[in-house]
């Protein structure tokens, strides 16, 4: 069974005994992106149908946003695109994006996964979160440190939702963020990147 076979959060909860709760754990201030990024981003929005397909959203929205935030953390974290991970035959698959600890062996070695990002296919956030939570469970088991907070993001490019898994408790952030307010989105992304980099997380 691949990560994408999970259809909703409840399915993963039942299979792996995960509790669900909602709260505001992303506490961030707006972080305006650079003028260069804004210029390129707005050019794409004006001239390209960036929501025409999953590939368009990935290339024109999701990957550029993640990459821009990642620039501030590249010394500590590694950024992976379509990198397969396997814990068991059930918990296996290819996350859309992984943020992990950076390996001393170089950029070709995947170390501790810390943040998993899932594109909501066909704008289906219910299935997107089922897939994301399954990926977080697999990462938690691979890391063998269930007390380490692992973050998850599900996005269709326009809307960005965030959650975290600590031990057997999954918490979904009450507030979501959109590309219509880039500074707020960037602030939230910096929050989860920084928390992943420093592991200064309160359960």
N, C-alpha and C positions, 0 to 999 in steps of 0.2 A: 504493500500500500504506500503510495507516494504522498508527500505533503499536500499536493493539490487534490487528492481524493477526499480530504476532509471538507465537509460542506458548511460547517458552522462551529462556533466555539463550544457549544454544548456537547457535540460529538467528541471533541478532544477532552473536555472536562470529564465526561463519564469514563472514557477509556483510561485516563491517566490520573483520575482523582484530583482534579484541579478546582480550587475554589475561585469564584468570580466576584469582583467588586468594582465599584466605580468611585473615583475621587479625583481631585485636582492635584496631581503630583508634579506636573510640568509648571514650574514657577520661573518665568523668564521675563526679561525686558526685551523690547524690540531691538533688533540688530539690523540696521539698514545694509543691504548688499552693496557692493562696490558700484560706482557709476558705470564701469565697463560692463559688468554683468547685467545691470539693468538695461543698458542700451541694447545689448545682444538679445536679451530676453524679450524686450518689447518689440524689437524687430521681428523676431520669430512669431510673436503673437499677432502682429499686424499683417504679416505677409504669408504665413504658412498656417494651414489648418492643423494646428497642433493636437487637436482632439479627434482627428479623423480615424485613427486606428490605435491599437495598443502600441505598435512600433513607434508611431509618431509621438505619443505621450511619453514613451520611454526615452527617446532620443532628444526630444525638444524641451521636455519639462522635468521629468523625474531625475534622470542622470545628471543634467547640468546643475540642478539645485543641490543635489547631494555632493557632487564634486566640488562645488564652490564652498560649501561649508567644510568639507573634508580638508581643504587646503590649510586650515588652521590647526589640523591635528595629525598631519601626515608623519610627523616624527614619532608619534606614539601609536598610531592606528594604521591598519591596512584596509584598503577599499577593494572589495571583490564584486565582480559582476558575473552572474550565472556560474557560481562555483558550487559543484555538488558537495553535499555532506551526507554521511551515512552513519547512523547509530545501529539500527537493525533494519531488516527488510521492511518493517512497518514504518519506522521513522527514517525515511530517506528521501532524497530528492534534490532539486536544484533551486535554492532561493534566488530571487531576482537580484538582491544585493545583500552583502554581508559586510559589516564593519567588525574587524577583529583586532586583537592586540598585534602589534607589529613583530614579526619574527626576526631574531638576530641572524637567521640564516638567509634572509633576503625576501624579496617580494613574491617568490614562488611558493612559499611555505605558509599554509594556513595555521595560525595559532588560535587561541581562545576566541570563539565568536562572542560578540558582545551586543550587537545590534543587527536585527534582521528586518529587511524592508521588502514588502510584497506589493506588487502592482495589483490593484483590484480589477481583475479581468471582467470585461463587460460591466464595469462600475458596480460589481457585486461585492459589497463590503462584508456581507455576512460570510460568504465563502472565503473572502480574503483574510478575514480574521481567523477562521478555522485553520486555514493553511499557515498563517503566521504563528498561531499558538502552537501548532504541531512542530514547526521549525524551532520555536523557542524551547519546547520540551526536549527535542533532540539535541540542541546546543547545550542545554543544561546538563543532560546526561553525558555528553561528550566532555564537557568541562569538568565534571565530577565535583562541582562546587555549587550545590543548589542554593546556598545563601547569597551567591553573587547575583546582583540584579541584572537581568537581561532585558533589553528594550526591543520593542517591536513597533513597526510603522506600517500601516496599510494606506495606500493612496491610489487615486485614479488620475493623479497629476494635478487636479484642481483642488480636491479636498484631501487633507492629511490628518489621519487619526493615529494616536499613540497609545501604547500600553507597555506594561512591564511584568515580568515573571520573577518572583522571588520565592524560593522553596516551592510550595504547592499552591501559591496564591497568585492569580493573575489579576492585575489592576488595569482597568481601562481609564485613560484620562478623560475627564468630563468634557473639556474643551477640545474642539478640533480647529484646524488652521487651514487657510486657503492661500493660493497663489495671488489672489486679489489683494492681499495684504502681506507683501513679501517680508517686510521688516518683522512682523509678528511670527511668520512662519520661520524665518531664519533664526529668530530668538529661541523658538521652541527647539529647533534642530540643534542649535548650539548647546542648549541645555542637555539634551540626551547624548550628544557627542562628548561633551565635557564630563558628564557623569560616567559614561563608559570608559573614558580615558583615565579618570582618576579613581574610579570605583568608590567615590564618596557618596554612597547612596544610603538613604534611610529606608528600611523596609516599611 
